[in-house]
Amino acid sequence: MREYGTVVSNPEGPCTRKFSFVIKKDTIVRKGQFVDVPVHGGKLIGRVNDIFKSNRYFTRPESVEKYESSRPMDEIFPVKNWEYLVADVTPLGVQNDDGKFDEVTFPPSPGTKVIEPDHAMLAKFLGLDENGLKIGKLPSHDVDVNLNMTKLLQKHLAILAISGAGKSYLVSVLLEEILNRKKEDGQIATVIIDTHGEYLSFADDPDYSDKITVFPGKDIRIGLSELSTGQISRFLPRLSGVQVRELARFLRQMKTDKKHFGVKDLIEKIQEDSKVKAATKDVLVSVLYELMETGVFGATSYPSTKELTQQGKISIIDMSSFVSSKVKQMIVAHLSQNMFNDRRDAKIPPFLLILEEAHQFVPETAKVENAISRGIIQTIAREGRKFHASICLISQRPIQLSTTVLSQCNTQIILRVTNPYDLDHIGKSAEGITREVQNQISGLRVGSGLIIGEGVNYPVFVKIRKRNSKESRTGLPLEQAAIEFSEKIKQNKEDAKSFM
């Protein structure tokens, strides 16, 4: 392993919280790298927090100004010989002599050599799994970031970043890894709520198309005859207790008379009843007309949970045609509830539900009528791990995301986030984010991220690997989209001219 430098003594250490080392001449050490230092009882693993450059000839401003006013100092003194780099390190843990890892209880001694950690030991220390999902590499180390699927997903995952920071790209890499798993490694079913059609390219990729099923939003149906009164009431939160009781009575009658019925059938049943009060009847008919106008309610549900959840395959719910937030929430609430119920009864395989633009479906402060899907997502977040029902939240506005749900996501992958309110919200909902790490998040480049929580033993920065699947058309650069539109208009005119 390469030698990085030598531990030095200064007024602040070495101590168990931090230490510094002078970097060896002609050696490159970067912020974020891991280091290995011998200590009493084992090897200390630390992360470089910052790097400082020093030169004794430039420590006194008045002297520098005086000399530089006549001649450059490097012509007078051997200044380059006295320039050196110092790295500040935060100790993370210690590998004991018996190979186990423990907390830091003893500092390194001044004069101790600092080296690059053994790659296998570093991967084990960080909690990486050579048979896990490969999402990238450690920056500055040739170590694959392979994440154990159970640790990453069973207690839920959140992917947070500003728009354009690479959230969908990272999710695509994650989906490739899930699809590439063999039966003997354990395969799960994956369902994506795709609000902008960003994952439809998987269906056009010959390497993955046989494992992808796309369900267009216009084809989704919620079977009214399959819903309980409580489930319908979730879609109609404005109803009073009396109105809910009357609705329950009509539903019981309809289910006795017919096996399958739609909203229109229920409305006719209510209008024919002479016993119900006119005011109650008017309200029920009015709200049911609102449901009918959404176009998503029918006599039977489509797709079924068995069609949605197939081991080793991905189902994409294409919501890109919908504008109404309420309609999207209704669909998510219905599908999530059915999937959770069936998984709890072991009727379907373990699944991962991925929610793009998650703040639309589990908002923090919205009223009940504007957060129809929040309740069931919170239930899955709290109880899903017991039944192997996992969720992955993807959001560019963490501050608008339900704190209850976000705090249940025991692993978070954070790409670039710049809004101070979002950063503060992330810091409060996730353990292991120090002020130094929080500052680094805002400076992350596209293609880099921070993994914290259950999926790793310590916060880990990662360079996302290149995806193998076909990229989405929604990610086209603005210039390219404009050029293609101009070419399309031109072609249309030429076709029309040829026809004439």
C-alpha positions as CSV (number, residue, x, y, z in Angstrom):
1,M,0.0,0.0,0.0
2,R,1.1,3.6,-0.8
3,E,2.6,5.7,2.0
4,Y,0.7,9.0,2.3
5,G,2.7,10.9,5.0
6,T,3.5,11.2,8.7
7,V,1.3,12.1,11.7
8,V,2.2,15.4,13.2
9,S,1.6,17.0,16.6
10,N,-0.4,20.3,16.9
11,P,-2.4,22.1,19.6
12,E,-5.5,20.1,18.7
13,G,-4.1,16.6,18.5
14,P,-3.6,13.9,17.7
15,C,-6.8,12.9,19.6
16,T,-9.6,10.4,19.2
17,R,-11.7,13.0,17.3
18,K,-9.1,14.3,14.8
19,F,-5.5,14.2,13.8
20,S,-3.2,15.7,11.1
21,F,-0.5,14.4,8.9
22,V,2.1,16.1,6.6
23,I,1.7,14.7,3.1
24,K,4.8,13.0,1.6
25,K,6.5,15.0,-1.2
26,D,5.2,14.2,-4.7
27,T,2.3,12.2,-3.2
28,I,-1.3,13.1,-4.1
29,V,-3.9,12.9,-1.3
30,R,-7.3,14.3,-1.9
31,K,-10.2,15.4,0.3
32,G,-12.5,12.4,1.1
33,Q,-9.8,9.8,0.8
34,F,-9.5,7.0,3.4
35,V,-6.3,6.5,5.4
36,D,-4.8,3.7,7.5
37,V,-2.8,4.5,10.6
38,P,-1.4,2.0,13.2
39,V,-2.6,2.5,16.7
40,H,-2.5,0.6,20.0
41,G,-4.4,-2.6,19.4
42,G,-5.0,-2.4,15.7
43,K,-5.4,-0.2,12.6
44,L,-7.2,3.1,12.6
45,I,-9.3,4.0,9.5
46,G,-10.0,7.7,9.0
47,R,-11.3,10.0,6.3
48,V,-9.4,13.1,5.0
49,N,-11.7,16.1,5.8
50,D,-9.5,18.9,4.4
51,I,-6.1,19.6,3.1
52,F,-4.0,22.7,3.8
53,K,-1.0,24.1,2.1
54,S,1.7,25.9,4.1
55,N,5.0,27.7,3.6
56,R,7.0,29.3,6.4
57,Y,8.2,32.1,4.1
58,F,4.7,33.4,3.6
59,T,3.5,33.4,7.2
60,R,4.2,37.1,8.0
61,P,2.2,39.4,5.7
62,E,4.4,42.5,6.4
63,S,7.6,40.6,5.4
64,V,6.0,39.3,2.2
65,E,4.8,42.7,1.2
66,K,8.3,44.3,1.9
67,Y,10.2,41.7,-0.1
68,E,7.8,41.4,-3.0
69,S,7.8,45.2,-3.5
70,S,11.4,44.9,-4.8
71,R,11.8,41.3,-6.1
72,P,9.8,38.1,-6.2
73,M,10.5,36.1,-3.0
74,D,11.3,32.9,-5.0
75,E,14.3,34.8,-6.4
76,I,15.6,35.6,-2.9
77,F,14.7,32.6,-0.9
78,P,14.3,28.8,-1.6
79,V,10.6,29.1,-1.0
80,K,9.6,26.0,-3.0
81,N,11.7,23.8,-0.6
82,W,9.5,24.9,2.3
83,E,6.1,24.4,0.8
84,Y,4.2,21.4,2.3
85,L,0.7,20.0,2.6
86,V,-1.1,19.0,5.7
87,A,-4.2,16.8,5.8
88,D,-6.8,16.9,8.6
89,V,-8.4,13.5,9.3
90,T,-11.5,12.4,11.1
91,P,-11.0,8.9,12.7
92,L,-13.9,6.5,11.9
93,G,-13.1,3.3,13.5
94,V,-10.4,0.7,14.3
95,Q,-9.8,-2.8,13.0
96,N,-8.6,-4.7,16.0
97,D,-5.9,-7.4,16.0
98,D,-8.6,-10.1,15.9
99,G,-10.0,-8.5,12.7
100,K,-13.1,-7.0,14.2
101,F,-14.0,-3.3,14.0
102,D,-14.5,-1.1,17.0
103,E,-14.8,2.6,17.9
104,V,-11.7,4.8,18.2
105,T,-10.6,4.9,21.8
106,F,-6.9,5.7,21.4
107,P,-5.2,8.3,19.1
108,P,-2.2,7.6,16.7
109,S,1.2,8.8,17.8
110,P,3.1,11.7,16.2
111,G,5.6,10.3,13.7
112,T,3.5,7.3,12.7
113,K,3.3,6.6,9.0
114,V,0.0,7.1,7.2
115,I,-0.8,4.6,4.4
116,E,-3.5,3.7,1.9
117,P,-5.9,1.1,3.4
118,D,-6.0,-2.4,2.1
119,H,-8.9,-2.4,-0.4
120,A,-10.5,-5.6,0.8
121,M,-10.3,-4.4,4.4
122,L,-11.7,-1.0,3.5
123,A,-14.7,-2.5,1.7
124,K,-15.4,-4.7,4.7
125,F,-14.9,-1.8,7.1
126,L,-17.5,0.3,5.1
127,G,-20.0,-2.6,5.0
128,L,-19.7,-3.2,1.3
129,D,-20.8,-6.5,-0.2
130,E,-18.9,-8.0,-3.1
131,N,-22.1,-9.8,-4.2
132,G,-24.3,-6.7,-3.7
133,L,-25.7,-4.1,-6.1
134,K,-22.8,-2.3,-7.9
135,I,-23.6,1.4,-8.2
136,G,-20.1,2.8,-8.6
137,K,-16.7,3.3,-7.1
138,L,-15.1,5.1,-4.1
139,P,-13.5,8.3,-5.3
140,S,-9.7,8.1,-5.2
141,H,-9.8,4.4,-4.4
142,D,-10.1,1.4,-6.8
143,V,-12.9,-0.1,-4.7
144,D,-16.3,-1.0,-6.1
145,V,-19.3,0.3,-4.1
146,N,-21.4,-2.9,-4.0
147,L,-24.4,-2.5,-1.6
148,N,-26.1,-5.5,0.1
149,M,-29.7,-5.5,-1.3
150,T,-31.3,-6.3,2.1
151,K,-29.4,-3.6,3.9
152,L,-30.1,-1.1,1.2
153,L,-33.8,-1.7,0.5
154,Q,-35.5,-3.7,3.3
155,K,-35.7,-0.7,5.6
156,H,-36.5,1.6,2.7
157,L,-34.4,4.0,0.6
158,A,-34.5,7.7,-0.3
159,I,-32.7,9.3,-3.2
160,L,-32.5,13.1,-2.8
161,A,-31.1,15.8,-5.0
162,I,-31.8,19.0,-7.0
163,S,-33.2,18.7,-10.5
164,G,-30.6,17.6,-13.0
165,A,-28.2,16.1,-10.4
166,G,-28.6,12.6,-11.7
167,K,-31.4,11.0,-9.6
168,S,-33.1,9.2,-12.5
169,Y,-29.6,8.1,-13.8
170,L,-28.8,6.6,-10.4
171,V,-32.2,4.8,-10.2
172,S,-31.6,3.4,-13.7
173,V,-28.2,2.0,-12.5
174,L,-30.0,0.5,-9.5
175,L,-32.7,-1.1,-11.7
176,E,-30.0,-2.7,-14.0
177,E,-28.5,-4.3,-10.9
178,I,-31.9,-5.6,-9.7
179,L,-32.7,-7.0,-13.2
180,N,-29.3,-8.6,-13.5
181,R,-29.7,-10.7,-10.3
182,K,-30.0,-14.4,-10.7
183,K,-32.7,-16.5,-9.1
184,E,-30.3,-18.1,-6.7
185,D,-29.2,-14.6,-5.5
186,G,-32.8,-13.6,-4.7
187,Q,-35.0,-11.7,-7.1
188,I,-37.7,-9.1,-6.1
189,A,-40.6,-7.5,-8.0
190,T,-40.2,-3.8,-8.8
191,V,-42.9,-1.3,-9.5
192,I,-42.1,2.3,-10.6
193,I,-44.5,5.2,-10.4
194,D,-43.0,7.1,-13.4
195,T,-44.4,10.6,-13.4
196,H,-42.5,11.9,-16.4
197,G,-41.9,8.7,-18.5
198,E,-38.2,8.7,-17.6
199,Y,-37.9,4.9,-17.4
200,L,-39.8,3.9,-20.6
201,S,-36.5,3.6,-22.4
202,F,-36.0,0.2,-20.5
203,A,-38.9,-1.2,-22.6
204,D,-37.1,-0.3,-25.8
205,D,-33.8,-1.7,-24.7
206,P,-33.2,-5.2,-26.2
207,D,-31.2,-6.2,-23.2
208,Y,-34.0,-5.5,-20.8
209,S,-37.3,-5.3,-22.7
210,D,-38.4,-8.9,-21.9
211,K,-38.3,-8.0,-18.2
212,I,-40.3,-4.8,-18.5
213,T,-44.0,-4.2,-18.6
214,V,-45.4,-0.7,-19.1
215,F,-48.9,0.2,-17.9
216,P,-50.0,3.5,-19.5
217,G,-51.9,5.7,-17.1
218,K,-54.9,6.0,-19.3
219,D,-55.4,2.2,-19.0
220,I,-55.3,2.1,-15.1
221,R,-58.6,1.4,-13.5
222,I,-59.8,1.3,-9.9
223,G,-62.5,-1.3,-9.5
224,L,-65.3,0.4,-7.5
225,S,-67.0,-2.9,-6.7
226,E,-63.7,-4.2,-5.1
227,L,-63.4,-1.2,-2.7
228,S,-64.5,-1.1,0.9
229,T,-66.3,1.9,2.3
230,G,-63.1,3.0,4.0
231,Q,-61.2,2.8,0.8
232,I,-63.8,4.9,-1.1
233,S,-63.9,7.4,1.8
234,R,-60.1,7.9,1.4
235,F,-60.9,9.2,-2.1
236,L,-63.7,11.4,-0.7
237,P,-62.3,12.9,2.5
238,R,-64.9,15.7,2.6
239,L,-67.8,13.4,3.5
240,S,-69.4,13.6,6.9
241,G,-69.9,10.7,9.2
242,V,-73.6,10.4,8.2
243,Q,-72.8,10.6,4.5
244,V,-70.2,7.8,4.9
245,R,-72.7,5.6,6.7
246,E,-75.2,6.1,3.9
247,L,-72.6,5.4,1.3
248,A,-71.7,2.2,3.1
249,R,-75.4,1.1,3.0
250,F,-75.6,1.7,-0.7
251,L,-72.3,-0.2,-1.3
252,R,-73.7,-3.2,0.6
253,Q,-76.8,-3.2,-1.5
254,M,-74.9,-2.9,-4.7
255,K,-72.5,-5.8,-3.8
256,T,-75.6,-8.0,-3.0
257,D,-77.2,-7.2,-6.3
258,K,-74.2,-7.2,-8.6
259,K,-70.7,-8.7,-8.7
260,H,-69.2,-5.8,-10.6
261,F,-70.5,-2.3,-10.8
262,G,-69.1,1.2,-11.7
263,V,-69.6,4.7,-10.4
264,K,-72.5,5.3,-12.7
265,D,-74.4,2.3,-11.4
266,L,-73.9,3.5,-7.8
267,I,-75.1,7.0,-8.7
268,E,-78.3,5.5,-10.2
269,K,-78.8,3.4,-7.1
270,I,-78.6,6.4,-4.8
271,Q,-80.9,8.6,-7.0
272,E,-83.6,5.8,-7.0
273,D,-83.6,5.6,-3.2
274,S,-86.5,7.7,-1.7
275,K,-85.5,7.1,1.9
276,V,-82.2,9.0,1.9
277,K,-82.5,12.8,2.7
278,A,-82.2,15.1,-0.3
279,A,-79.3,17.0,1.1
280,T,-77.3,13.8,1.7
281,K,-78.3,12.4,-1.7
282,D,-77.1,15.6,-3.4
283,V,-73.7,15.5,-1.7
284,L,-73.2,11.8,-2.5
285,V,-74.2,12.1,-6.1
286,S,-72.0,15.2,-6.5
287,V,-68.8,13.7,-5.1
288,L,-69.4,10.4,-7.1
289,Y,-69.7,12.4,-10.3
290,E,-66.3,13.9,-9.4
291,L,-64.9,10.4,-9.2
292,M,-66.5,9.4,-12.4
293,E,-65.0,12.4,-14.2
294,T,-61.5,11.3,-13.3
295,G,-61.8,8.5,-15.8
296,V,-59.9,6.0,-13.6
297,F,-62.8,4.2,-11.9
298,G,-64.4,1.2,-13.4
299,A,-66.2,-2.0,-12.5
300,T,-63.0,-4.0,-12.1
301,S,-59.4,-3.0,-11.3
302,Y,-56.5,-3.1,-13.8
303,P,-53.8,-4.1,-13.5
304,S,-54.0,-6.7,-10.7
305,T,-51.3,-7.0,-8.1
306,K,-50.2,-10.3,-9.6
307,E,-49.7,-8.6,-13.0
308,L,-47.8,-5.8,-11.3
309,T,-45.5,-7.8,-9.1
310,Q,-43.5,-10.4,-10.9
311,Q,-40.1,-11.6,-9.6
312,G,-37.1,-10.5,-11.5
313,K,-39.2,-8.0,-13.5
314,I,-40.2,-4.4,-13.5
315,S,-43.6,-2.8,-13.9
316,I,-43.7,0.8,-15.0
317,I,-46.8,2.9,-14.2
318,D,-46.5,5.6,-16.8
319,M,-48.1,8.7,-15.3
320,S,-46.7,11.2,-17.8
321,S,-50.2,11.7,-19.4
322,F,-51.8,12.9,-16.2
323,V,-51.9,16.5,-15.1
324,S,-54.2,16.2,-12.0
325,S,-52.2,15.6,-8.8
326,K,-55.4,14.1,-7.2
327,V,-55.8,11.5,-9.9
328,K,-52.1,10.4,-9.6
329,Q,-52.5,10.2,-5.8
330,M,-55.7,8.0,-6.2
331,I,-53.8,5.6,-8.4
332,V,-50.8,5.4,-6.1
333,A,-53.0,5.0,-3.0
334,H,-55.0,2.2,-4.7
335,L,-52.0,0.2,-6.1
336,S,-50.0,0.6,-2.9
337,Q,-52.8,-0.5,-0.6
338,N,-53.5,-3.6,-2.7
339,M,-49.8,-4.5,-3.0
340,F,-49.3,-4.1,0.7
341,N,-52.4,-6.2,1.6
342,D,-51.4,-9.0,-0.8
343,R,-47.8,-9.0,0.3
344,R,-48.9,-9.2,4.0
345,D,-50.9,-12.3,3.0
346,A,-47.9,-13.7,1.1
347,K,-49.9,-13.7,-2.2
348,I,-47.2,-11.8,-4.1
349,P,-43.4,-11.8,-3.9
350,P,-41.3,-9.3,-2.0
351,F,-41.4,-6.0,-3.8
352,L,-39.8,-2.6,-4.2
353,L,-42.1,0.4,-4.9
354,I,-40.3,3.3,-6.4
355,L,-42.0,6.7,-6.2
356,E,-40.6,9.4,-8.5
357,E,-41.4,13.0,-7.3
358,A,-42.3,11.4,-3.9
359,H,-43.1,14.8,-2.4
360,Q,-46.3,14.8,-4.6
361,F,-47.5,11.6,-3.0
362,V,-46.3,11.9,0.7
363,P,-46.3,15.7,1.3
364,E,-45.4,17.0,4.7
365,T,-48.0,19.7,5.3
366,A,-50.8,19.2,2.7
367,K,-54.4,18.8,3.9
368,V,-56.0,15.3,3.9
369,E,-57.9,15.9,0.6
370,N,-54.6,16.8,-1.1
371,A,-52.7,13.9,0.4
372,I,-54.8,10.9,-0.5
373,S,-51.8,8.5,-0.9
374,R,-49.9,9.8,2.2
375,G,-51.5,7.4,4.7
376,I,-50.8,4.1,3.0
377,I,-47.2,5.1,2.1
378,Q,-46.6,6.0,5.7
379,T,-48.0,2.6,6.7
380,I,-45.7,0.8,4.4
381,A,-42.8,2.9,5.6
382,R,-43.6,1.9,9.2
383,E,-44.6,-1.7,8.8
384,G,-43.3,-2.8,5.3
385,R,-40.0,-4.2,6.4
386,K,-41.7,-6.9,8.5
387,F,-43.4,-8.2,5.3
388,H,-40.5,-7.4,2.8
389,A,-42.5,-4.6,1.2
390,S,-40.0,-1.8,0.5
391,I,-40.3,1.7,-0.8
392,C,-37.8,4.0,-2.6
393,L,-38.5,7.7,-2.4
394,I,-37.0,10.0,-5.1
395,S,-37.4,13.8,-4.5
396,Q,-35.8,17.1,-5.4
397,R,-37.6,18.9,-2.5
398,P,-36.9,17.0,0.7
399,I,-38.4,19.8,2.8
400,Q,-41.8,19.1,1.2
401,L,-41.5,15.4,1.9
402,S,-43.2,13.8,4.9
403,T,-40.7,13.7,7.8
404,T,-42.5,10.6,9.1
405,V,-41.7,8.7,5.9
406,L,-38.3,10.1,5.3
407,S,-37.2,9.2,8.8
408,Q,-38.2,5.6,8.1
409,C,-35.9,5.4,5.1
410,N,-32.9,4.0,6.9
411,T,-30.6,4.4,3.9
412,Q,-30.3,7.7,1.9
413,I,-28.3,8.4,-1.2
414,I,-27.9,12.1,-1.5
415,L,-26.7,13.7,-4.7
416,R,-26.2,17.5,-5.0
417,V,-28.5,19.5,-2.8
418,T,-28.0,23.3,-2.6
419,N,-31.1,24.7,-0.9
420,P,-30.2,25.4,2.8
421,Y,-33.7,24.4,4.0
422,D,-33.5,21.1,2.2
423,L,-30.0,20.5,3.6
424,D,-31.3,21.2,7.1
425,H,-34.3,18.9,6.6
426,I,-31.9,16.1,5.5
427,G,-29.6,16.7,8.4
428,K,-32.5,16.4,10.9
429,S,-33.9,13.2,9.3
430,A,-30.7,11.3,8.8
431,E,-28.0,10.2,11.3
432,G,-24.3,10.4,10.5
433,I,-24.4,13.8,8.6
434,T,-21.9,16.1,10.3
435,R,-21.6,19.8,9.4
436,E,-18.5,19.0,7.3
437,V,-20.4,16.3,5.3
438,Q,-23.4,18.6,4.9
439,N,-21.1,21.3,3.3
440,Q,-19.7,18.7,0.9
441,I,-23.2,17.8,-0.3
442,S,-23.8,21.2,-1.8
443,G,-20.5,20.9,-3.8
444,L,-21.1,17.5,-5.3
445,R,-20.8,17.2,-9.0
446,V,-23.3,15.4,-11.3
447,G,-22.4,11.7,-11.1
448,S,-21.3,11.8,-7.4
449,G,-23.3,11.1,-4.3
450,L,-23.2,10.3,-0.6
451,I,-24.6,7.1,0.9
452,I,-25.6,7.2,4.6
453,G,-27.5,4.9,6.9
454,E,-28.3,1.2,7.0
455,G,-26.8,0.4,3.6
456,V,-23.2,1.2,4.8
457,N,-21.4,1.2,8.1
458,Y,-20.1,4.8,7.6
459,P,-21.1,7.7,5.3
460,V,-19.6,6.8,1.9
461,F,-19.1,9.1,-1.1
462,V,-19.5,7.3,-4.5
463,K,-18.9,8.0,-8.1
464,I,-21.9,6.5,-9.9
465,R,-21.0,4.0,-12.6
466,K,-21.9,4.4,-16.2
467,R,-25.3,2.9,-17.0
468,N,-25.6,0.1,-19.6
469,S,-29.2,0.6,-20.5
470,K,-30.6,2.9,-23.2
471,E,-30.9,6.4,-21.9
472,S,-34.3,8.2,-21.6
473,R,-35.4,10.7,-24.3
474,T,-36.6,13.0,-21.5
475,G,-32.9,13.6,-20.6
476,L,-32.1,15.3,-24.0
477,P,-30.2,18.5,-23.8
478,L,-32.3,21.6,-24.6
479,E,-30.3,22.4,-27.7
480,Q,-30.8,18.8,-29.1
481,A,-34.5,18.9,-28.4
482,A,-34.8,22.3,-30.2
483,I,-32.8,20.9,-33.2
484,E,-35.0,17.8,-33.4
485,F,-38.2,19.8,-33.3
486,S,-37.0,22.1,-36.1
487,E,-36.1,19.0,-38.2
488,K,-39.5,17.5,-37.6
489,I,-41.3,20.6,-38.7
490,K,-39.1,20.8,-41.8
491,Q,-39.8,17.1,-42.6
492,N,-43.5,17.6,-42.2
493,K,-43.5,20.5,-44.7
494,E,-41.5,18.5,-47.2
495,D,-43.9,15.5,-46.8
496,A,-46.9,17.8,-47.3
497,K,-45.2,19.4,-50.4
498,S,-44.5,16.0,-51.9
499,F,-48.1,14.9,-51.3
500,M,-49.5,18.0,-53.1
